[in-house]
Amino acid sequence: MAIDRRAAIGGIALMLAAVAGAGATPTRRLAEELPPLDLEADIPKHFGNWSLDRLVVPVLPAPDVQEKLDALYNKLLSRTYVDNQGSRIMFVIAYGADQADRMTLAHLPEACYSSQGFEVQPAVAVTVPVDRQPFSLVRLQTRKGLRVEPVTYWTTVGDEVLVNEVARRWVRAKYSLKGIIPDGMLVRVSSIDNNEARAFELQALFVSDLYKGIAAPTRARLFGSAA
């Protein structure tokens, strides 16, 4: 099902604004009440059939894009993994301690890839099995010249996994009513492959292997409290 961005600011925008405005100014920071998150240490370099590929250095964003990322996120992890068949996955986690009203549509992969010259098809929300449990995420088809890079991602606000802006606004409003400033993250998986169906299947496998390969506290931060 394609994600309609207009729905994120459409019919329920006034309701969300009213709910958010009804709460006191948030003062409690959720990030300060949770165990510290060390992405470099908490995300293993080896899990399942995947190992860190030290020969491939992830391409850094353009300076203007990097500046926006630095303003939005406190911690950023960027790695490339390779499996025992030689398939490679590019993996990024961007964590922000203050997501009260920060993770906007302008900072999601759709906009970031477009700003770097990629043609981006409308985002599609899907559910895939992760350790035999349904898990919701977003898929994008992107292309720049001969480079075809299918992308899978999801976002979190607090302890919830969210795949559209309506849900993100609603959860931020709920936290605001409790006087809490939530943390959040963007988790992105991509690969270079002209066969998009094959790429998305491999990415789903990577996500499932990641789920099983990380410790329970870290799993809850990446995959939500339901994990």
C-alpha positions as CSV (number, residue, x, y, z in Angstrom):
1,M,0.0,0.0,0.0
2,A,1.6,3.3,-1.1
3,I,2.1,5.9,1.6
4,D,0.2,9.1,0.9
5,R,2.2,12.0,2.4
6,R,-0.8,14.3,2.2
7,A,-2.4,12.0,4.8
8,A,0.3,13.0,7.2
9,I,-0.9,16.6,7.2
10,G,-4.5,16.1,6.1
11,G,-7.7,15.3,7.9
12,I,-6.4,14.7,11.4
13,A,-3.8,17.5,11.5
14,L,-6.0,19.8,13.5
15,M,-6.9,17.0,16.0
16,L,-3.2,16.2,16.5
17,A,-2.4,19.9,17.0
18,A,-5.2,20.2,19.6
19,V,-4.0,17.2,21.5
20,A,-0.4,18.3,21.5
21,G,-1.4,21.8,22.5
22,A,-3.4,20.5,25.5
23,G,-0.4,19.0,27.2
24,A,2.2,20.8,29.3
25,T,5.6,21.6,27.9
26,P,7.5,18.3,28.0
27,T,10.5,18.3,30.4
28,R,11.3,14.7,31.0
29,R,13.8,13.2,28.4
30,L,13.1,9.6,27.7
31,A,16.8,9.2,26.6
32,E,18.0,10.1,30.1
33,E,15.8,7.4,31.7
34,L,17.0,4.6,29.4
35,P,20.3,2.8,29.4
36,P,22.9,4.6,27.2
37,L,22.8,3.5,23.6
38,D,26.3,2.7,22.1
39,L,25.6,1.9,18.5
40,E,29.2,0.9,17.7
41,A,29.2,-1.7,20.5
42,D,25.6,-2.7,20.6
43,I,25.3,-3.6,16.9
44,P,27.5,-6.8,16.3
45,K,29.9,-6.9,13.5
46,H,29.0,-10.5,12.9
47,F,25.5,-12.1,13.1
48,G,23.9,-14.9,11.1
49,N,25.7,-15.3,7.8
50,W,26.7,-11.6,7.9
51,S,30.0,-10.0,8.6
52,L,31.3,-6.4,8.5
53,D,32.9,-5.7,5.2
54,R,35.9,-3.6,6.0
55,L,36.9,-3.2,2.4
56,V,33.8,-1.1,1.5
57,V,33.7,2.4,3.0
58,P,30.1,3.8,3.0
59,V,29.7,6.9,0.9
60,L,29.3,10.0,3.0
61,P,26.3,12.3,2.3
62,A,26.8,15.6,0.7
63,P,27.8,18.4,3.2
64,D,24.4,20.1,3.2
65,V,22.7,16.7,3.8
66,Q,25.2,15.9,6.6
67,E,24.6,19.2,8.3
68,K,20.9,18.4,8.5
69,L,21.6,14.9,9.8
70,D,23.9,16.3,12.5
71,A,21.1,18.7,13.6
72,L,18.6,15.9,13.8
73,Y,20.5,13.0,15.2
74,N,23.0,12.5,18.1
75,K,24.5,9.2,17.0
76,L,25.0,7.7,13.5
77,L,26.2,4.3,12.6
78,S,27.0,3.4,8.9
79,R,28.3,0.0,7.9
80,T,28.4,-2.4,5.0
81,Y,27.8,-6.1,5.6
82,V,28.6,-9.1,3.4
83,D,27.2,-12.6,3.6
84,N,28.8,-15.9,2.7
85,Q,27.5,-15.6,-0.8
86,G,29.1,-12.2,-1.4
87,S,25.9,-10.2,-1.2
88,R,26.3,-6.8,0.3
89,I,24.0,-4.7,2.4
90,M,24.5,-1.1,3.4
91,F,23.2,-0.4,6.9
92,V,22.6,2.9,8.7
93,I,21.1,3.7,12.1
94,A,20.5,7.4,13.0
95,Y,19.6,8.0,16.6
96,G,18.2,11.2,18.0
97,A,17.6,11.8,21.7
98,D,15.0,14.6,21.1
99,Q,12.3,13.5,18.7
100,A,9.5,15.6,20.2
101,D,9.0,17.3,16.8
102,R,12.1,16.6,14.8
103,M,11.7,13.6,12.5
104,T,9.9,15.3,9.7
105,L,9.2,14.1,6.2
106,A,12.1,16.2,5.0
107,H,14.6,14.0,6.7
108,L,13.2,10.6,5.6
109,P,15.0,8.6,2.9
110,E,12.5,9.6,0.3
111,A,13.6,13.2,0.6
112,C,17.3,12.5,1.2
113,Y,17.7,10.3,-1.9
114,S,15.8,12.8,-4.0
115,S,18.1,15.6,-2.8
116,Q,21.1,13.6,-4.0
117,G,19.7,13.2,-7.5
118,F,17.9,9.9,-7.3
119,E,14.6,9.1,-8.9
120,V,12.4,7.9,-6.1
121,Q,9.2,5.9,-6.5
122,P,6.3,6.4,-3.9
123,A,7.1,4.7,-0.6
124,V,5.3,1.4,0.1
125,A,4.5,0.1,3.6
126,V,4.7,-3.7,3.9
127,T,4.8,-6.3,6.6
128,V,7.5,-8.9,6.6
129,P,8.2,-11.9,8.9
130,V,11.0,-11.2,11.4
131,D,11.8,-14.3,13.5
132,R,8.3,-15.6,12.6
133,Q,6.6,-12.4,13.8
134,P,5.0,-9.7,11.6
135,F,7.1,-6.5,11.3
136,S,6.1,-3.3,9.5
137,L,8.6,-1.3,7.4
138,V,8.8,0.9,4.4
139,R,10.2,0.1,0.9
140,L,11.5,2.5,-1.7
141,Q,12.7,2.0,-5.2
142,T,15.4,4.5,-6.1
143,R,17.5,5.0,-9.2
144,K,20.3,7.3,-10.3
145,G,21.5,6.6,-13.8
146,L,22.6,3.0,-13.9
147,R,22.6,2.7,-10.1
148,V,19.5,1.0,-8.8
149,E,19.3,1.0,-5.0
150,P,16.2,-0.5,-3.4
151,V,15.8,0.8,0.2
152,T,14.1,-0.6,3.3
153,Y,13.6,1.5,6.4
154,W,11.6,2.1,9.5
155,T,11.5,4.7,12.2
156,T,10.9,4.7,16.0
157,V,9.5,7.3,18.4
158,G,10.0,6.2,21.9
159,D,9.3,2.5,22.1
160,E,7.1,2.3,19.0
161,V,7.9,1.4,15.4
162,L,6.2,3.7,13.0
163,V,6.0,3.7,9.2
164,N,4.0,6.9,8.4
165,E,3.9,10.5,9.5
166,V,0.4,10.3,10.9
167,A,1.5,7.7,13.4
168,R,4.7,9.6,14.2
169,R,2.7,12.8,15.0
170,W,0.2,10.9,17.0
171,V,2.8,9.1,19.2
172,R,4.8,12.4,19.7
173,A,1.5,14.0,20.9
174,K,0.9,11.2,23.3
175,Y,4.3,11.6,24.8
176,S,3.8,15.4,25.0
177,L,0.7,14.9,27.0
178,K,2.8,12.9,29.5
179,G,5.4,15.6,29.7
180,I,8.0,13.4,28.0
181,I,10.4,14.2,25.2
182,P,10.8,10.9,23.3
183,D,14.0,9.7,21.6
184,G,13.8,7.9,18.2
185,M,15.7,6.5,15.3
186,L,15.8,5.8,11.6
187,V,17.0,2.4,10.6
188,R,17.9,2.0,6.9
189,V,18.9,-1.0,4.8
190,S,19.8,-0.8,1.1
191,S,21.7,-2.7,-1.6
192,I,22.7,-2.0,-5.2
193,D,20.7,-4.5,-7.4
194,N,18.8,-4.1,-10.6
195,N,16.5,-6.9,-9.5
196,E,14.4,-5.1,-7.0
197,A,12.3,-8.1,-5.9
198,R,15.6,-10.0,-5.1
199,A,17.0,-7.0,-3.3
200,F,13.9,-6.6,-1.0
201,E,14.0,-10.3,-0.2
202,L,17.6,-10.1,0.8
203,Q,17.0,-7.0,2.8
204,A,14.1,-8.7,4.7
205,L,16.5,-11.6,5.5
206,F,19.1,-9.2,6.8
207,V,16.5,-7.5,9.0
208,S,15.4,-10.8,10.4
209,D,19.0,-11.9,11.0
210,L,19.7,-8.6,12.7
211,Y,16.7,-9.1,15.0
212,K,18.0,-12.5,16.1
213,G,21.6,-11.4,16.3
214,I,21.4,-8.5,18.8
215,A,20.8,-8.5,22.6
216,A,17.3,-8.1,23.9
217,P,17.7,-4.5,25.2
218,T,19.1,-3.3,21.9
219,R,16.4,-5.3,20.0
220,A,13.7,-3.4,21.9
221,R,15.3,0.0,21.0
222,L,15.5,-0.9,17.3
223,F,12.4,-3.0,16.8
224,G,10.1,-1.5,19.4
225,S,8.8,-2.7,22.8
226,A,6.7,-5.4,21.1
227,A,10.1,-7.1,20.3
